[in-house]
Amino acid sequence: MALSVDGRRWTTDLEAALFGSAPWTPGETRRAVLLVRNDGPGPAGSRVAVSVGDGVTGHGASALAEAVQVRVRPEGGRWSDGAGSAPVLLAESEVLPVTVEASLDRAAGNETQGGTVPVDVLVTLAGDGPPDSGGEQDGGRRQADDVPDGPGALARTGGQPLPVLLAAAGAVVAGVLLNRARPRGSDHRA
């Protein structure tokens, strides 16, 4: 996966001031577009999550973090109800513009003045299933059903550990039973 704000410079870990550095006024809304490119060998599900003020400290920072509301919208999709997008399926090498919107509450008081809070955007790509597997249409963009929920979540890779674990447990039980069935005192080594 690669990220960009201008479509020319791509990186896997983008640090950019998406909303600029000018002071905000209560009731103001700003939007920024983040480009997400699938650099994987096949299609992948994508999800975007935004967090405001994680780990903030300092005068007024927590009040400011509470006064900022965010939402996201992958191109062709709907605006999220909160800080996370619906899952979207990206084809290999596809570029997806994602609009991130932040609004400062109209009722933000003096305690928010002069404060700064980080707005972190986490983009996850998961899976490599065929583009026609599952999903539903949403505003012209195919939605992926198997994209993990929440930051840091991993997609199901198709491994089936239960049969392997059952076979291993069966082997251990068989070994214990064979060991108990062996006559004591007889140590036959070849």
Buried (B, 14 or more C-beta within 10 A) or exposed (E): BBBBBEEEEBEEEBEBEBBEEEEBEBEBEBEBBBBBBBEBEEBBBBBBBBBBBEEBEEEBBBBBBBBBBBBBBBBBBBEBEEBBBBBBBBBBEBBBBBBBBBBBBEEBEEBBBEBEBEBBBBBBBBBBBEBEEEBEEBEEBBBBEBBBEEBEEEBEEEEEEEEEEEEEEEEEEEEEEEEEEEEEEEEEEE
